[in-house]
Amino acid sequence: METNNKNGCQLCDATWGGEYWREIEGQNMYFCCNLCADAFENIVNEVKRRTGWSTIEYLELHGNYIKGGRECVARNMGQIFRFYVRTYSDGRLMEFIER
């Protein structure tokens, strides 16, 4: 899986040295902290649950926790799934709205 965050953390794109790694979708992915990894994994699992996809090829995330959530687009095998998500500070999903 790829994301639009190429410089740092796969969720928030932070580049400060958190150095936290987690395997998601069969890939060892970099995150700035375990909370971003938890939130990212919860988002991936919710997208897969709602779409019925077994995997996600690309996940585009815009926005952040502080500014009230993220507008996102998931892509898989030519299909597109748009959604808005907000998370709690511990990584649990607070709000997930299909667009």
DAQUI-V123860 format. One record per pair of residues at least 6 apart in sequence whose ideal C-beta (glycine too) atoms are under 8 Angstrom apart, sorted by sequence separation. I is the first residue (numbers start at 1). J is the second residue. If there is no record, write none. Layout:
BEGIN
{{I;J} {I;J}}
END
This chain:
BEGIN
{{5;11} {7;13} {8;14} {9;15} {22;28} {23;29} {31;37} {47;53} {48;54} {63;69} {64;70} {74;80} {75;81} {87;93} {88;94} {3;10} {5;12} {6;13} {8;15} {21;28} {22;29} {48;55} {63;70} {73;80} {74;81} {86;93} {87;94} {5;13} {7;15} {8;16} {21;29} {29;37} {48;56} {62;70} {63;71} {73;81} {74;82} {85;93} {86;94} {9;18} {21;30} {22;31} {31;40} {47;56} {61;70} {62;71} {73;82} {74;83} {86;95} {20;30} {21;31} {62;72} {72;82} {73;83} {85;95} {19;30} {20;31} {29;40} {61;72} {71;82} {72;83} {84;95} {85;96} {20;32} {22;34} {44;56} {47;59} {60;72} {72;84} {84;96} {85;97} {18;31} {20;33} {24;37} {59;72} {60;73} {71;84} {72;85} {83;96} {84;97} {10;24} {18;32} {20;34} {59;73} {60;74} {70;84} {83;97} {18;33} {22;37} {44;59} {59;74} {60;75} {69;84} {70;85} {83;98} {84;99} {16;32} {20;36} {24;40} {43;59} {58;74} {59;75} {69;85} {70;86} {82;98} {83;99} {20;37} {24;41} {58;75} {69;86} {81;98} {82;99} {14;32} {56;74} {57;75} {58;76} {68;86} {10;29} {22;41} {25;44} {56;75} {57;76} {10;30} {11;31} {12;32} {24;44} {56;76} {57;77} {9;30} {10;31} {53;74} {55;76} {65;86} {8;30} {9;31} {14;36} {65;87} {1;24} {9;32} {51;74} {53;76} {1;25} {8;32} {9;33} {12;36} {53;77} {65;89} {11;36} {51;76} {1;27} {10;36} {11;37} {39;65} {53;79} {69;95} {9;36} {47;74} {1;29} {11;39} {51;79} {53;81} {71;99} {11;40} {43;72} {10;40} {25;55} {51;81} {25;56} {50;81} {11;43} {50;83} {47;81} {47;83} {46;85} {43;85} {1;44} {43;87} {42;87} {50;96} {46;93} {39;87} {50;98} {42;91} {11;61} {41;91} {42;92} {43;93} {46;96} {42;93} {12;64} {38;90} {39;91} {12;65} {38;91} {39;92} {1;55} {35;89} {37;91} {38;92} {39;93} {1;56} {2;57} {3;58} {4;59} {35;90} {36;91} {1;57} {2;58} {3;59} {4;60} {5;61} {35;91} {1;58} {2;59} {3;60} {4;61} {34;91} {1;59} {3;61} {4;62}}
END
